[in-house]
Amino acid sequence: MSTQGFSTLAIHAGAAPDPVTGSRVTPIHQTASFVFNDADHAARLFALQEFGNIYTRLTNPTTGVLENRVAALEGGVAAVATASGHSAQHLVFHCLMEPGAEFAAARQLYGGSINQFAHSWKKYDWRVKWFDIDDPDSLKAAVNANTKLVFAESIANPGGLVTDLAAVAEVAHANGAPFVVDNTMASPFLCRPIEHGADIIVHSATKFLGGHGNSLGGVIVDGGRFDWGANAAKFPTLTEPLSFYNGLDIHDVFGAIDLGGGPVNISLAIALRAFALRDIGPALSPFNAFLILTGIETLPLRMARHVENAQAVAKWLESHPKVAWVSHADLPGHRHHDRARRYLPKGAGSVFTFGLKGGYEAAAKVAGGLKLFSLLANIGDTRSLVIHSASTTHRQLSDEQKIAAGALPEAVRLSIGIEDVADIIADLEQALAAV
């Protein structure tokens, strides 16, 4: 594992000058496939006996740099990039779940994930049990010896609540289940969940990693710590001979492989690429990988400014007479303030909600009345963004689910950008004045 600082890794991890042209910036390898040296070389690649490029659905040099960089920033052993954050989640579940299998998930999630878990996964007969991140008893009730994985967000979208990562990891591991954390809202600059017990990280790289709202992408990071062999019966894709790879046992071969720095466990990363990504096919385009890589180079600078601006805006909103409440964990009165100091010492992010005293209609009017802010369904842009979650991103949920997720009727979600904070506040002030 590298001892270099975060900002250095954000610029250099996984990259080197192009050996053919000398290009300092990672080139866009915009190609569908790659030429083999000979028939034996091709056979070794297809048999997973040698690493290399076959087809861009599986691997690509540009995408490979992105994967190595995000793995380094998260403190993982390997990563697999995909076409979107949702596809990243899909591949993780595809590798670990079987028909009829159970998993546990926090109620405080992005609305699209709640819908994915509660409805789309039913077609695979993958069965969810929900828990509340503030209710340890509900967590213990949702997780048992049959649980295949436990899923939560480091910072919940949209409510800005903070998950007690170590506590969830302890329950997951006591039941032989890996802990999967969506770290999109925090980014590895603010939180590194693997250090607190997480086994797998997923990102919508569309958000803060890319940071400019110009490309879709997802990344899965393999923490390399979960012992799949000790739980072999629960995870046959990783621990049983695969007929479509001539009887290859992925964990037996890749559970302790030396890539030059000592043995590492990259079993999950290999299964994600060689099985799930190969057959389901949500490959990240090399051009989008290039854009996300470029965004990551400024991730530390952007996140620091995002947090600084968000803290100032949250504090200003807290004192506004038309605002009923503000949910940002950096505010001293927030119920997760102490938890944020533990897991997010550099700040609790730039996405949070606030509630209008005028309720649903007032919230919708404020969201639509902002001018500097863009009203759209995204977060993590350099630009300030706004949405009324209850009528948009979480609209498909029941009222009970909306409230549990933090998408209350009176709530407005903000994603604070890196503009001058005085201009951000001025825009909020004019929109609130019109209510």
WOTAHU-V477504 format. One record per helix or strand of 2 or more residues. SS is the DSSP state (A for helix, B for strand). FROM is the first residue (numbers start at 1). LEN is the number of residues. Records with the same first field share a line. If there is no record, write none. Layout:
BEGIN
SS=FROM-LEN + FROM-LEN
END
This chain:
BEGIN
A=6-7 + 39-8 + 61-14 + 85-12 + 111-8 + 120-5 + 136-7 + 165-10 + 187-4 + 193-4 + 229-6 + 236-4 + 243-3 + 250-5 + 267-14 + 286-11 + 299-20 + 337-7 + 359-11 + 389-3 + 399-7 + 421-13
B=78-5 + 102-5 + 127-5 + 147-7 + 178-5 + 200-5 + 218-5 + 257-2 + 263-2 + 323-5 + 351-6 + 374-2 + 385-3 + 411-5
END
